Amino acid sequence: MSQPNPIEIQKYLSGVDYPVTKQNLLDKASENGAGEDVLAALERLPERDYNGPNAVSAEVTKA
């Protein structure tokens, strides 16, 4: 399974109201039809609140 890029992930997070928890990110991505690779990348994120898309992208590239 390949690592999705942050732009691809953000596509599935459309409509997220920040700040947001990891679980809310997973829920929204799933609701928006994200594939297993995107959901797996989000699943690897640390449990915390994310204050915007840049915070999510920064963590995804670290994971």
VENSUL-V133121 format. One line per field, one symbol per residue. phi: phi as a letter, one per 30 degrees, with the letter a starting at -180 (. if undefined). burial: # if it has 9 or more other C-alpha atoms within 8 Angstrom, else .. A space follows every 50 residues. Layout:
phi->???
burial->???
This chain:
phi->.ddddeddddedcejdcddbdeddddddddddiddedddddddddddadc cledddddddddd
burial->...#.#.###.##......###..##.###.#.#..###.##..#....# .#..###.##...
